[in-house]
Amino acid sequence: MDLFGLKAKTAAKFIKNHHQNPNAEKKSPPARIKSVGALADIDLFRNYDFTRKLIESFDLAPNQVQVALIDPSGKNQNTLDAPEAFSEESFGLYGKIKNATLEEFVDKEFDLLVNYSGSDWVFSQVILARSMARLKAGFEEEGAEWQDIAIRIPGNKMDTFHEELVKYMRIMNLI
């Protein structure tokens, strides 16, 4: 139970403090993209096949792409069509991660972490801030300061975003 949104308020305080006083050293970008993490809303996962696009575009094996699904509503249950989704229940006070699977995702040093989620849910920002990924990319929007590459796409069209991401990775000679 979250009394008066205490978890979200303390998570927002963690984000603010972490942004003002980053304690982690900035990692150097990878020479090549060999592992990709994706952070996405569970509804997007059910409606858009971004994992296949990542595997094909970056020429990766399926085990080189790992997905963390978020469920801001907390109403979606684990089903056969989607793996575990993380909700507010996966977090403690001040953005502390209580779920072992999510902690493993955050601690993994991906070459690229692609953020398909919006920044309106404070806990997706916590995941981005705590992530050990070497390079982070996502949509340009408010709260995108945790991303190294922020792509502005009118209307947040997924196919266009993915094409632009691949284009930037090729320009940077990472794929």
Secondary structure as a PSIPRED ss2 file (coil, helix, strand):
# PSIPRED VFORMAT (PSIPRED V4.0)

   1 M C   1.000  0.000  0.000
   2 D C   1.000  0.000  0.000
   3 L H   0.000  1.000  0.000
   4 F H   0.000  1.000  0.000
   5 G H   0.000  1.000  0.000
   6 L H   0.000  1.000  0.000
   7 K H   0.000  1.000  0.000
   8 A H   0.000  1.000  0.000
   9 K H   0.000  1.000  0.000
  10 T H   0.000  1.000  0.000
  11 A H   0.000  1.000  0.000
  12 A H   0.000  1.000  0.000
  13 K H   0.000  1.000  0.000
  14 F H   0.000  1.000  0.000
  15 I H   0.000  1.000  0.000
  16 K H   0.000  1.000  0.000
  17 N H   0.000  1.000  0.000
  18 H H   0.000  1.000  0.000
  19 H H   0.000  1.000  0.000
  20 Q H   0.000  1.000  0.000
  21 N C   1.000  0.000  0.000
  22 P C   1.000  0.000  0.000
  23 N C   1.000  0.000  0.000
  24 A C   1.000  0.000  0.000
  25 E C   1.000  0.000  0.000
  26 K C   1.000  0.000  0.000
  27 K C   1.000  0.000  0.000
  28 S C   1.000  0.000  0.000
  29 P C   1.000  0.000  0.000
  30 P C   1.000  0.000  0.000
  31 A C   1.000  0.000  0.000
  32 R C   1.000  0.000  0.000
  33 I C   1.000  0.000  0.000
  34 K C   1.000  0.000  0.000
  35 S C   1.000  0.000  0.000
  36 V E   0.000  0.000  1.000
  37 G E   0.000  0.000  1.000
  38 A E   0.000  0.000  1.000
  39 L E   0.000  0.000  1.000
  40 A E   0.000  0.000  1.000
  41 D E   0.000  0.000  1.000
  42 I H   0.000  1.000  0.000
  43 D H   0.000  1.000  0.000
  44 L H   0.000  1.000  0.000
  45 F H   0.000  1.000  0.000
  46 R H   0.000  1.000  0.000
  47 N H   0.000  1.000  0.000
  48 Y C   1.000  0.000  0.000
  49 D C   1.000  0.000  0.000
  50 F H   0.000  1.000  0.000
  51 T H   0.000  1.000  0.000
  52 R H   0.000  1.000  0.000
  53 K H   0.000  1.000  0.000
  54 L H   0.000  1.000  0.000
  55 I H   0.000  1.000  0.000
  56 E H   0.000  1.000  0.000
  57 S H   0.000  1.000  0.000
  58 F C   1.000  0.000  0.000
  59 D C   1.000  0.000  0.000
  60 L C   1.000  0.000  0.000
  61 A C   1.000  0.000  0.000
  62 P H   0.000  1.000  0.000
  63 N H   0.000  1.000  0.000
  64 Q H   0.000  1.000  0.000
  65 V E   0.000  0.000  1.000
  66 Q E   0.000  0.000  1.000
  67 V E   0.000  0.000  1.000
  68 A E   0.000  0.000  1.000
  69 L E   0.000  0.000  1.000
  70 I E   0.000  0.000  1.000
  71 D C   1.000  0.000  0.000
  72 P C   1.000  0.000  0.000
  73 S C   1.000  0.000  0.000
  74 G C   1.000  0.000  0.000
  75 K C   1.000  0.000  0.000
  76 N C   1.000  0.000  0.000
  77 Q C   1.000  0.000  0.000
  78 N C   1.000  0.000  0.000
  79 T E   0.000  0.000  1.000
  80 L C   1.000  0.000  0.000
  81 D C   1.000  0.000  0.000
  82 A E   0.000  0.000  1.000
  83 P C   1.000  0.000  0.000
  84 E C   1.000  0.000  0.000
  85 A E   0.000  0.000  1.000
  86 F E   0.000  0.000  1.000
  87 S C   1.000  0.000  0.000
  88 E H   0.000  1.000  0.000
  89 E H   0.000  1.000  0.000
  90 S H   0.000  1.000  0.000
  91 F E   0.000  0.000  1.000
  92 G C   1.000  0.000  0.000
  93 L H   0.000  1.000  0.000
  94 Y H   0.000  1.000  0.000
  95 G H   0.000  1.000  0.000
  96 K C   1.000  0.000  0.000
  97 I E   0.000  0.000  1.000
  98 K C   1.000  0.000  0.000
  99 N C   1.000  0.000  0.000
 100 A H   0.000  1.000  0.000
 101 T H   0.000  1.000  0.000
 102 L H   0.000  1.000  0.000
 103 E H   0.000  1.000  0.000
 104 E H   0.000  1.000  0.000
 105 F H   0.000  1.000  0.000
 106 V H   0.000  1.000  0.000
 107 D H   0.000  1.000  0.000
 108 K C   1.000  0.000  0.000
 109 E C   1.000  0.000  0.000
 110 F C   1.000  0.000  0.000
 111 D C   1.000  0.000  0.000
 112 L E   0.000  0.000  1.000
 113 L E   0.000  0.000  1.000
 114 V E   0.000  0.000  1.000
 115 N E   0.000  0.000  1.000
 116 Y C   1.000  0.000  0.000
 117 S C   1.000  0.000  0.000
 118 G C   1.000  0.000  0.000
 119 S C   1.000  0.000  0.000
 120 D C   1.000  0.000  0.000
 121 W C   1.000  0.000  0.000
 122 V H   0.000  1.000  0.000
 123 F H   0.000  1.000  0.000
 124 S H   0.000  1.000  0.000
 125 Q H   0.000  1.000  0.000
 126 V H   0.000  1.000  0.000
 127 I H   0.000  1.000  0.000
 128 L H   0.000  1.000  0.000
 129 A H   0.000  1.000  0.000
 130 R H   0.000  1.000  0.000
 131 S C   1.000  0.000  0.000
 132 M C   1.000  0.000  0.000
 133 A C   1.000  0.000  0.000
 134 R C   1.000  0.000  0.000
 135 L C   1.000  0.000  0.000
 136 K E   0.000  0.000  1.000
 137 A E   0.000  0.000  1.000
 138 G E   0.000  0.000  1.000
 139 F E   0.000  0.000  1.000
 140 E C   1.000  0.000  0.000
 141 E C   1.000  0.000  0.000
 142 E C   1.000  0.000  0.000
 143 G C   1.000  0.000  0.000
 144 A H   0.000  1.000  0.000
 145 E H   0.000  1.000  0.000
 146 W H   0.000  1.000  0.000
 147 Q C   1.000  0.000  0.000
 148 D C   1.000  0.000  0.000
 149 I E   0.000  0.000  1.000
 150 A E   0.000  0.000  1.000
 151 I E   0.000  0.000  1.000
 152 R C   1.000  0.000  0.000
 153 I C   1.000  0.000  0.000
 154 P H   0.000  1.000  0.000
 155 G H   0.000  1.000  0.000
 156 N H   0.000  1.000  0.000
 157 K C   1.000  0.000  0.000
 158 M H   0.000  1.000  0.000
 159 D H   0.000  1.000  0.000
 160 T H   0.000  1.000  0.000
 161 F H   0.000  1.000  0.000
 162 H H   0.000  1.000  0.000
 163 E H   0.000  1.000  0.000
 164 E H   0.000  1.000  0.000
 165 L H   0.000  1.000  0.000
 166 V H   0.000  1.000  0.000
 167 K H   0.000  1.000  0.000
 168 Y H   0.000  1.000  0.000
 169 M H   0.000  1.000  0.000
 170 R H   0.000  1.000  0.000
 171 I H   0.000  1.000  0.000
 172 M C   1.000  0.000  0.000
 173 N C   1.000  0.000  0.000
 174 L C   1.000  0.000  0.000
 175 I C   1.000  0.000  0.000
